[in-house]
Amino acid sequence: MAKDFLKSVEDRRTYYGISKETVASDERIQEIVEHAVKHTPSSFNSQSARVVVLLGENHDKLWNITKETLRKMVPADKFAPTEDKMNAFGSGYGTVLFFEDQKVIEGLQESFAAYADNFPIWSHHSSGMLQLVIWTALENEGLGASLQHYNPLIDEEVKREWNVPESWNLIAQMPFGKPAAVPGEKEFQPLEDRVKIYK
């Protein structure tokens, strides 16, 4: 039986411990990503989201790029925790890279000048929705994931390595794999402080 939507949202967690063990086929991962990109809403139906999925050696290469980029910035005597973190992400099966196409956003700004300042904000809203849809769908397949933001530090090298169009702006990176560690308990602030309902 299909899992209830709200239960799926609840079960989605941040997994830092992931492995390369296969729990979903590459074809299924592609199907999930393509379905999410097609059906996740965007402002003015702009469809500005762009996604690159890195598997196998390409996934490994991304986290080596990130590690070596950070090595140039973090003092050597403090680098060990950073290296451990990059190695943990690299231990996964793949990574989803989320982009927003700035050409699309600039076109909307020109066409609807009254909303020009809002289109970059709405673009990020749409990207956030797409990230959640893919994250939750991967969770439903038995894959654990986390959301990372090493942009803009790695942007140019990522574009060169994977021939990414210049107009694509990197928003986030989502390493995923078979869960290898259980997330910690999650604490919640009181809902009465966060939600107001008026009847």
Disulfide bonds with the S-S distance in Angstrom:
none
